[in-house]
Amino acid sequence: MDQSYIVPFVKSVQNVFETMLQLPVNIGEPSLKNQGEPSFDVSGIIGMSGDVEGSIVLSFPVTCAERVVSLFTGSELEHTHEDFADAVGELVNMVSGGAKAQFNGKQVSISCPSVVIGAKHQVHGRKDTVCIVIPCQSDAGDFNVEVAVRQVPVSANT
């Protein structure tokens, strides 16, 4: 995967978390996600299509997700609360939208987010697209941004 697709997500997650949650995020060394490797307990998932296609997953351990959502909403929300999944979906939407805006010269759309809550769930993307895990550390806990995107061949868009 082209590194130019990773940097926008690093910048966007830092920007969203620092401005919306006042929560600085330190970025670890990105690595290749192994097929079948489980995500954390709570995952916000969004798809990308157009000149770039694939999926983005913002994945948290449940305790970290609850802290992040509480900072985001300004009220204590446990993962069982009816608004919890909406808040996680909005966070992945903002991170993906911020990254998409940095894909200069490319026509890219993002889908409505989906949220999965459950221990050791797996999120599978396209088999022909590698997934890069960007580990993130914050005072609310550690979480990952999983980026599985690829440029669409020019002939596929015409």
DOVEXKE-566639 format. One record per residue: residue number from 1; residue in one letter; chain; x, y, z of N, C-alpha, C in turn. Coordinates in steps of 0.05 Angstrom, whole numbers, plus 32768, in hexadecimal, padded with zeros to 4 digits. Last residue first. Example, Ala and Ser with C-alpha at 12.3 -4.5 7.8 and 13.67 -1.06 7.14 Angstrom:
BEGIN
+-----+------+------+------+------+------+-------+-------+-------+------+------+------+
| pos | code | unit | n_c1 | n_c2 | n_c3 | ca_c1 | ca_c2 | ca_c3 | c_c1 | c_c2 | c_c3 |
+-----+------+------+------+------+------+-------+-------+-------+------+------+------+
|   2 |    s |    A | 8101 | 7FD3 | 808E |  8111 |  7FEB |  808F | 8102 | 8001 | 809D |
|   1 |    a |    A | 8108 | 7F8E | 809C |  80F6 |  7FA6 |  809C | 8108 | 7FBE | 809C |
+-----+------+------+------+------+------+-------+-------+-------+------+------+------+
//
This chain:
BEGIN
+-----+------+------+------+------+------+-------+-------+-------+------+------+------+
| pos | code | unit | n_c1 | n_c2 | n_c3 | ca_c1 | ca_c2 | ca_c3 | c_c1 | c_c2 | c_c3 |
+-----+------+------+------+------+------+-------+-------+-------+------+------+------+
| 158 |    t |    A | 7EF0 | 8057 | 7EC4 |  7EE6 |  8063 |  7EAC | 7ECE | 8054 | 7EA1 |
| 157 |    n |    A | 7F06 | 803E | 7EF0 |  7EF6 |  8056 |  7EF4 | 7EEA | 8062 | 7EDB |
| 156 |    a |    A | 7F26 | 8016 | 7EDE |  7F0E |  800E |  7EED | 7EFB | 8026 | 7EF2 |
| 155 |    s |    A | 7F52 | 802E | 7EC7 |  7F3E |  8022 |  7EB5 | 7F25 | 801A | 7EC4 |
| 154 |    v |    A | 7F70 | 803D | 7EF5 |  7F63 |  8051 |  7EE4 | 7F4D | 8045 | 7ED3 |
| 153 |    p |    A | 7F66 | 8016 | 7F30 |  7F73 |  801A |  7F16 | 7F63 | 802D | 7F05 |
| 152 |    v |    A | 7F61 | 8036 | 7F6E |  7F53 |  8027 |  7F5A | 7F61 | 802C | 7F3F |
| 151 |    q |    A | 7F8D | 802D | 7FA4 |  7F85 |  803E |  7F8E | 7F78 | 802C | 7F79 |
| 150 |    r |    A | 7F75 | 8014 | 7FE2 |  7F86 |  8012 |  7FCB | 7F7B | 8025 | 7FB5 |
| 149 |    v |    A | 7F74 | 8007 | 8029 |  7F6B |  8016 |  8011 | 7F7F | 8011 | 7FFA |
| 148 |    a |    A | 7F6D | 7FFD | 8065 |  7F6F |  7FEA |  804F | 7F64 | 7FF7 | 8036 |
| 147 |    v |    A | 7F81 | 800C | 80A4 |  7F7D |  8018 |  8089 | 7F82 | 8003 | 8074 |
| 146 |    e |    A | 7F6E | 8013 | 80E5 |  7F75 |  7FFF |  80D0 | 7F6D | 800A | 80B5 |
| 145 |    v |    A | 7F84 | 802E | 811E |  7F77 |  8036 |  8105 | 7F81 | 8021 | 80F1 |
| 144 |    n |    A | 7F7B | 801A | 8163 |  7F87 |  8017 |  8148 | 7F76 | 8025 | 8133 |
| 143 |    f |    A | 7F8E | 802D | 81A6 |  7F7A |  8025 |  8192 | 7F89 | 8024 | 8177 |
| 142 |    d |    A | 7F97 | 8035 | 81EC |  7FA2 |  802F |  81D2 | 7F8B | 8026 | 81BF |
| 141 |    g |    A | 7F7C | 806B | 8216 |  7F84 |  8050 |  820F | 7F8E | 804D | 81F3 |
| 140 |    a |    A | 7F79 | 809F | 8223 |  7F60 |  808F |  8226 | 7F66 | 8072 | 8221 |
| 139 |    d |    A | 7FA9 | 80B4 | 8215 |  7FA4 |  80B2 |  8231 | 7F8A | 80A2 | 8237 |
| 138 |    s |    A | 7FBE | 808B | 81DD |  7FB3 |  80A3 |  81E9 | 7FAF | 809F | 8206 |
| 137 |    q |    A | 7FDA | 8070 | 81A2 |  7FDA |  8071 |  81BF | 7FCF | 808C | 81C8 |
| 136 |    c |    A | 7FCF | 8046 | 816B |  7FCC |  8061 |  8176 | 7FCC | 805E | 8195 |
| 135 |    p |    A | 7FE8 | 8024 | 8132 |  7FE2 |  8024 |  814E | 7FE3 | 8041 | 815A |
| 134 |    i |    A | 7FCD | 8015 | 80F7 |  7FDB |  802C |  8103 | 7FD5 | 802D | 8120 |
| 133 |    v |    A | 7FD2 | 7FE1 | 80CB |  7FC9 |  7FE9 |  80E6 | 7FDA | 8000 | 80F0 |
| 132 |    i |    A | 7FBE | 7FD7 | 808A |  7FD3 |  7FE2 |  809B | 7FC6 | 7FEA | 80B5 |
| 131 |    c |    A | 7FAE | 7FA4 | 805E |  7FA4 |  7FB5 |  8074 | 7FBC | 7FBD | 8085 |
| 130 |    v |    A | 7FAC | 7F9C | 8017 |  7FB9 |  7F98 |  8031 | 7FAD | 7FAC | 8045 |
| 129 |    t |    A | 7F7D | 7F7F | 7FED |  7F86 |  7F98 |  7FF8 | 7F93 | 7F93 | 8013 |
| 128 |    d |    A | 7F65 | 7F52 | 7FDB |  7F7A |  7F5C |  7FCA | 7F85 | 7F77 | 7FD4 |
| 127 |    k |    A | 7F3C | 7F47 | 7FFE |  7F53 |  7F36 |  7FFF | 7F6A | 7F41 | 7FEF |
| 126 |    r |    A | 7F1D | 7F7D | 8020 |  7F22 |  7F6F |  8007 | 7F3C | 7F5F | 8009 |
| 125 |    g |    A | 7F15 | 7F6F | 8066 |  7F13 |  7F80 |  804F | 7F17 | 7F70 | 8036 |
| 124 |    h |    A | 7EF8 | 7F5D | 80A3 |  7F05 |  7F54 |  808B | 7F00 | 7F68 | 8075 |
| 123 |    v |    A | 7EFE | 7F5F | 80E6 |  7EF5 |  7F6F |  80D0 | 7F05 | 7F67 | 80B7 |
| 122 |    q |    A | 7EEA | 7F37 | 811D |  7EFC |  7F3B |  8107 | 7EEF | 7F4C | 80F1 |
| 121 |    h |    A | 7EE5 | 7F3C | 8164 |  7ED9 |  7F3B |  814A | 7EEF | 7F40 | 8135 |
| 120 |    k |    A | 7EF4 | 7F3C | 819B |  7F03 |  7F2C |  8187 | 7EF5 | 7F28 | 816C |
| 119 |    a |    A | 7EB5 | 7F4F | 81B5 |  7ED1 |  7F47 |  81BA | 7EDB | 7F36 | 81A3 |
| 118 |    g |    A | 7E90 | 7F83 | 8197 |  7E92 |  7F67 |  819F | 7EAF | 7F5F | 81A1 |
| 117 |    i |    A | 7E72 | 7FAC | 8169 |  7E7A |  7FAA |  8186 | 7E79 | 7F8D | 818E |
| 116 |    v |    A | 7E79 | 7FD2 | 8130 |  7E78 |  7FB7 |  813A | 7E82 | 7FB8 | 8157 |
| 115 |    v |    A | 7E5B | 8001 | 8106 |  7E69 |  7FFC |  811F | 7E64 | 7FE0 | 8128 |
| 114 |    s |    A | 7E62 | 8025 | 80CA |  7E56 |  800F |  80D8 | 7E67 | 800B | 80F1 |
| 113 |    p |    A | 7E57 | 8064 | 80A8 |  7E66 |  8052 |  80B9 | 7E55 | 803B | 80C4 |
| 112 |    c |    A | 7E4C | 806D | 8062 |  7E42 |  8071 |  807E | 7E50 | 805D | 808F |
| 111 |    s |    A | 7E88 | 8076 | 803B |  7E6E |  806B |  8041 | 7E64 | 8074 | 805C |
| 110 |    i |    A | 7EA8 | 80A9 | 8014 |  7EA8 |  8097 |  802B | 7E8B | 808E | 8030 |
| 109 |    s |    A | 7EC9 | 80B3 | 7FD5 |  7EB1 |  80B4 |  7FE6 | 7EB4 | 80A2 | 7FFE |
| 108 |    v |    A | 7EF7 | 80D7 | 7FAF |  7EF3 |  80C2 |  7FC2 | 7ED9 | 80C7 | 7FD2 |
| 107 |    q |    A | 7F20 | 80EA | 7F7E |  7F04 |  80EA |  7F84 | 7EFF | 80D2 | 7F96 |
| 106 |    k |    A | 7F5D | 810D | 7F88 |  7F4F |  80F3 |  7F85 | 7F31 | 80F7 | 7F8D |
| 105 |    g |    A | 7F79 | 813B | 7F93 |  7F75 |  8133 |  7F77 | 7F67 | 8119 | 7F73 |
| 104 |    n |    A | 7F8F | 8126 | 7FD2 |  7F8E |  813B |  7FBE | 7F8C | 8130 | 7FA2 |
| 103 |    f |    A | 7F7A | 8110 | 8005 |  7F80 |  8101 |  7FED | 7F7D | 8114 | 7FD5 |
| 102 |    q |    A | 7F68 | 812C | 8030 |  7F84 |  812E |  802A | 7F8D | 811E | 8011 |
| 101 |    a |    A | 7F34 | 811E | 8037 |  7F39 |  8139 |  802E | 7F56 | 813D | 8026 |
| 100 |    k |    A | 7F3A | 80EB | 804E |  7F31 |  80EE |  8032 | 7F37 | 8109 | 8027 |
|  99 |    a |    A | 7F46 | 80FA | 8083 |  7F5A |  80ED |  8073 | 7F53 | 80F0 | 8055 |
|  98 |    g |    A | 7F14 | 810F | 8093 |  7F2D |  811F |  8095 | 7F43 | 8114 | 8083 |
|  97 |    g |    A | 7EF4 | 80E1 | 808C |  7EEF |  80FA |  807D | 7F07 | 810C | 807C |
|  96 |    s |    A | 7F0A | 80BF | 80B3 |  7F0B |  80B8 |  8096 | 7F07 | 80D0 | 8084 |
|  95 |    v |    A | 7EFF | 80DC | 80E2 |  7F1A |  80D4 |  80DB | 7F1D | 80CE | 80BE |
|  94 |    m |    A | 7EC6 | 80E0 | 80DE |  7ED7 |  80F9 |  80DE | 7EF4 | 80F2 | 80D7 |
|  93 |    n |    A | 7EB8 | 80AA | 80DF |  7EB0 |  80BB |  80C9 | 7EC1 | 80D4 | 80C8 |
|  92 |    v |    A | 7ECA | 809A | 8110 |  7ED7 |  808E |  80F9 | 7ECF | 809E | 80E0 |
|  91 |    l |    A | 7EA6 | 80BA | 812F |  7EC3 |  80BD |  8131 | 7ED1 | 80B2 | 8119 |
|  90 |    e |    A | 7E74 | 80A6 | 8121 |  7E7B |  80C2 |  811A | 7E99 | 80C6 | 811C |
|  89 |    g |    A | 7E78 | 8072 | 8137 |  7E74 |  8076 |  811A | 7E7C | 8092 | 8111 |
|  88 |    v |    A | 7E7A | 807F | 816D |  7E91 |  8072 |  8161 | 7E8F | 8075 | 8143 |
|  87 |    a |    A | 7E46 | 8095 | 8172 |  7E5D |  80A6 |  8177 | 7E76 | 809A | 816B |
|  86 |    d |    A | 7E25 | 8069 | 8166 |  7E24 |  8081 |  8155 | 7E3D | 8093 | 8159 |
|  85 |    a |    A | 7E31 | 8047 | 8191 |  7E3A |  8040 |  8176 | 7E39 | 8057 | 8163 |
|  84 |    f |    A | 7E19 | 8065 | 81BC |  7E35 |  805F |  81BB | 7E3F | 8059 | 819F |
|  83 |    d |    A | 7DE3 | 806C | 81C2 |  7DF1 |  8080 |  81B2 | 7E0F | 807A | 81AE |
|  82 |    e |    A | 7DD2 | 8042 | 81E4 |  7DC7 |  8044 |  81C8 | 7DD6 | 8058 | 81B6 |
|  81 |    h |    A | 7E05 | 8022 | 820A |  7DF3 |  8038 |  8206 | 7DEB | 803B | 81E9 |
|  80 |    t |    A | 7E2C | 7FFD | 820F |  7E11 |  7FF3 |  820C | 7DFD | 8009 | 8207 |
|  79 |    h |    A | 7E5B | 8017 | 8219 |  7E58 |  800B |  81FF | 7E3C | 8000 | 81FA |
|  78 |    e |    A | 7E48 | 8053 | 823C |  7E53 |  8039 |  823B | 7E4D | 802D | 8220 |
|  77 |    l |    A | 7E57 | 8096 | 8241 |  7E47 |  8082 |  8232 | 7E55 | 8068 | 8232 |
|  76 |    e |    A | 7E56 | 80D2 | 8262 |  7E5F |  80B6 |  8265 | 7E4C | 80A3 | 8256 |
|  75 |    s |    A | 7E5E | 810A | 8235 |  7E4F |  80FB |  824A | 7E59 | 80DE | 824A |
|  74 |    g |    A | 7E78 | 8120 | 820B |  7E76 |  8130 |  8223 | 7E65 | 8123 | 8239 |
|  73 |    t |    A | 7E84 | 8106 | 81DD |  7E69 |  810E |  81E1 | 7E65 | 8120 | 81F9 |
|  72 |    f |    A | 7EBC | 80FE | 81E1 |  7EB0 |  8109 |  81C8 | 7E94 | 8114 | 81CD |
|  71 |    l |    A | 7EC4 | 80E6 | 8213 |  7ED1 |  8100 |  820C | 7EC3 | 810E | 81F5 |
|  70 |    s |    A | 7EA6 | 80B8 | 820A |  7E9E |  80CB |  821F | 7EAA | 80E6 | 821B |
|  69 |    v |    A | 7EC3 | 80A0 | 81E1 |  7EA8 |  80A9 |  81DB | 7E9E | 80BD | 81F1 |
|  68 |    v |    A | 7EF2 | 8095 | 81FE |  7EF3 |  80A6 |  81E7 | 7ED7 | 80B1 | 81E1 |
|  67 |    r |    A | 7EDF | 8071 | 8225 |  7EEC |  808A |  822D | 7EEC | 809E | 8216 |
|  66 |    e |    A | 7ECC | 8048 | 8205 |  7EBA |  8056 |  8217 | 7EC5 | 8070 | 8220 |
|  65 |    a |    A | 7EFB | 8038 | 81EB |  7EE5 |  8042 |  81DB | 7ED2 | 8052 | 81ED |
|  64 |    c |    A | 7F18 | 8023 | 8217 |  7F22 |  803B |  8208 | 7F0B | 8048 | 81F8 |
|  63 |    t |    A | 7EF7 | 7FF7 | 8223 |  7EFC |  800C |  8237 | 7F06 | 8026 | 822A |
|  62 |    v |    A | 7EF9 | 7FD8 | 81F3 |  7EE0 |  7FE4 |  81FC | 7EE4 | 7FFA | 8211 |
|  61 |    p |    A | 7F2D | 7FE9 | 81C5 |  7F24 |  7FD9 |  81DB | 7F0B | 7FE7 | 81E7 |
|  60 |    f |    A | 7F1C | 7FFE | 8181 |  7F23 |  8004 |  819D | 7F1D | 7FEC | 81AF |
|  59 |    s |    A | 7F28 | 8014 | 813F |  7F22 |  7FFD |  8151 | 7F2D | 8002 | 816D |
|  58 |    l |    A | 7F12 | 8028 | 8104 |  7F1C |  8035 |  811D | 7F14 | 8021 | 8132 |
|  57 |    v |    A | 7F20 | 8018 | 80C3 |  7F15 |  800E |  80DC | 7F22 | 801D | 80F3 |
|  56 |    i |    A | 7F10 | 8020 | 807F |  7F1E |  802B |  8096 | 7F10 | 8020 | 80AF |
|  55 |    s |    A | 7F17 | 8002 | 803E |  7F09 |  8007 |  8057 | 7F1C | 8011 | 806D |
|  54 |    g |    A | 7F13 | 8012 | 7FF8 |  7F1B |  8001 |  800E | 7F0B | 8007 | 8027 |
|  53 |    e |    A | 7F2E | 803A | 7FC3 |  7F19 |  802A |  7FD0 | 7F24 | 8019 | 7FE6 |
|  52 |    v |    A | 7F34 | 8075 | 7F9E |  7F40 |  8065 |  7FB3 | 7F29 | 8054 | 7FBF |
|  51 |    d |    A | 7F11 | 808A | 7F7A |  7F2D |  8086 |  7F71 | 7F3C | 8075 | 7F85 |
|  50 |    g |    A | 7EDC | 8067 | 7F99 |  7EE4 |  807C |  7F85 | 7F00 | 8075 | 7F7B |
|  49 |    s |    A | 7ED4 | 805D | 7FE0 |  7ED1 |  8056 |  7FC4 | 7ED8 | 806D | 7FB2 |
|  48 |    m |    A | 7ED8 | 8042 | 8021 |  7EE0 |  8057 |  800E | 7EDD | 804C | 7FF2 |
|  47 |    g |    A | 7EB4 | 8035 | 805E |  7EBF |  802D |  8044 | 7EC6 | 8045 | 8033 |
|  46 |    i |    A | 7EC0 | 802C | 80A3 |  7EB6 |  803C |  808D | 7EC3 | 8034 | 8073 |
|  45 |    i |    A | 7EB3 | 8019 | 80E5 |  7EBC |  8011 |  80CB | 7EAF | 8023 | 80B6 |
|  44 |    g |    A | 7EC7 | 8013 | 8127 |  7EB8 |  8024 |  8114 | 7EC4 | 801F | 80F9 |
|  43 |    s |    A | 7EC7 | 7FE1 | 8157 |  7ED2 |  7FEA |  813E | 7EBE | 7FFB | 812E |
|  42 |    v |    A | 7EDA | 7FC7 | 8194 |  7EC7 |  7FDA |  8187 | 7ED4 | 7FE4 | 816E |
|  41 |    d |    A | 7F02 | 7FA3 | 81A3 |  7EE6 |  7F9D |  81AA | 7ED2 | 7FAF | 819C |
|  40 |    f |    A | 7F32 | 7F9C | 816C |  7F2B |  7FA0 |  8188 | 7F0D | 7F9C | 818C |
|  39 |    s |    A | 7F37 | 7F65 | 813E |  7F38 |  7F82 |  8144 | 7F33 | 7F84 | 8162 |
|  38 |    p |    A | 7F5F | 7F2A | 8132 |  7F47 |  7F38 |  813C | 7F4D | 7F56 | 8140 |
|  37 |    e |    A | 7F79 | 7F13 | 80F5 |  7F80 |  7F1F |  810F | 7F68 | 7F2F | 8119 |
|  36 |    g |    A | 7F6D | 7F03 | 80C2 |  7F61 |  7EF5 |  80D8 | 7F67 | 7EFF | 80F4 |
|  35 |    q |    A | 7FAB | 7F18 | 80A9 |  7F90 |  7F0E |  80A3 | 7F85 | 7EFE | 80BA |
|  34 |    n |    A | 7FCF | 7F4A | 80CC |  7FCD |  7F2E |  80C3 | 7FB0 | 7F26 | 80BE |
|  33 |    k |    A | 7FE0 | 7F8A | 80B5 |  7FCE |  7F79 |  80C6 | 7FCD | 7F5D | 80BA |
|  32 |    l |    A | 801F | 7FA8 | 80B7 |  800C |  7F99 |  80A7 | 7FFA | 7F89 | 80BA |
|  31 |    s |    A | 8026 | 7FE6 | 80DC |  802E |  7FCB |  80D5 | 8018 | 7FBE | 80C4 |
|  30 |    p |    A | 8041 | 8024 | 80F5 |  802D |  8015 |  80E6 | 8038 | 7FFA | 80DE |
|  29 |    e |    A | 8056 | 8033 | 8135 |  805F |  802A |  811B | 804A | 801A | 810D |
|  28 |    g |    A | 8029 | 8063 | 8154 |  803E |  804F |  8154 | 8046 | 8048 | 8138 |
|  27 |    i |    A | 8018 | 80A4 | 8166 |  8017 |  8090 |  8152 | 802F | 807D | 8154 |
|  26 |    n |    A | 7FF2 | 80C2 | 8199 |  800D |  80BB |  818F | 800A | 80A3 | 817C |
|  25 |    v |    A | 7FC3 | 80F4 | 81A0 |  7FC7 |  80D8 |  8198 | 7FE4 | 80D6 | 818E |
|  24 |    p |    A | 7FA0 | 811D | 81D0 |  7FB7 |  8118 |  81BE | 7FBB | 80FA | 81B9 |
|  23 |    l |    A | 7F63 | 8133 | 81D5 |  7F71 |  811A |  81DC | 7F88 | 8116 | 81C8 |
|  22 |    q |    A | 7F37 | 8154 | 81CD |  7F4E |  815E |  81DC | 7F5F | 8146 | 81E7 |
|  21 |    l |    A | 7F12 | 8143 | 81AA |  7F12 |  8136 |  81C4 | 7F26 | 8141 | 81D7 |
|  20 |    m |    A | 7F18 | 8162 | 817C |  7EFD |  815C |  8185 | 7EFC | 8150 | 81A1 |
|  19 |    t |    A | 7F50 | 816A | 8176 |  7F3E |  8181 |  8175 | 7F22 | 817A | 8181 |
|  18 |    e |    A | 7F68 | 8137 | 817E |  7F72 |  814F |  818D | 7F5E | 8165 | 818D |
|  17 |    f |    A | 7F4A | 8115 | 815D |  7F4B |  8110 |  8179 | 7F55 | 8128 | 8189 |
|  16 |    v |    A | 7F52 | 812E | 812A |  7F38 |  812A |  8135 | 7F39 | 8126 | 8153 |
|  15 |    n |    A | 7F8C | 812D | 8125 |  7F7D |  8146 |  8124 | 7F61 | 8143 | 8131 |
|  14 |    q |    A | 7F98 | 80F6 | 8128 |  7FA4 |  8109 |  813B | 7F93 | 8122 | 813C |
|  13 |    v |    A | 7F7B | 80E4 | 80FC |  7F75 |  80DA |  8116 | 7F80 | 80EC | 812C |
|  12 |    s |    A | 7F96 | 8101 | 80D2 |  7F79 |  8105 |  80D8 | 7F72 | 80FB | 80F4 |
|  11 |    k |    A | 7FCB | 80EF | 80D1 |  7FC5 |  810B |  80D6 | 7FA8 | 810F | 80DF |
|  10 |    v |    A | 7FC0 | 80B9 | 80C5 |  7FD0 |  80C0 |  80DD | 7FC9 | 80DD | 80E4 |
|   9 |    f |    A | 7FA6 | 80BE | 8094 |  7F97 |  80B3 |  80AB | 7FA6 | 80B9 | 80C6 |
|   8 |    p |    A | 7FCE | 80D3 | 8072 |  7FB5 |  80E2 |  8078 | 7FA5 | 80D8 | 8090 |
|   7 |    v |    A | 7FF5 | 80A8 | 8074 |  7FFA |  80C2 |  8081 | 7FE1 | 80D2 | 8086 |
|   6 |    i |    A | 7FE0 | 807F | 8052 |  7FE2 |  807C |  806F | 7FE4 | 8097 | 807E |
|   5 |    y |    A | 7FE5 | 808B | 801D |  7FCA |  8086 |  8027 | 7FCA | 8083 | 8046 |
|   4 |    s |    A | 801A | 8090 | 8014 |  800B |  80A9 |  8012 | 7FEE | 80A5 | 801B |
|   3 |    q |    A | 802E | 805D | 8013 |  802F |  806C |  802D | 801F | 8085 | 802C |
|   2 |    d |    A | 800A | 802C | 7FF1 |  8018 |  8045 |  7FEF | 8017 | 8054 | 8009 |
|   1 |    m |    A | 8011 | 7FE8 | 8000 |  8000 |  8000 |  8000 | 8012 | 8019 | 8000 |
+-----+------+------+------+------+------+-------+-------+-------+------+------+------+
//
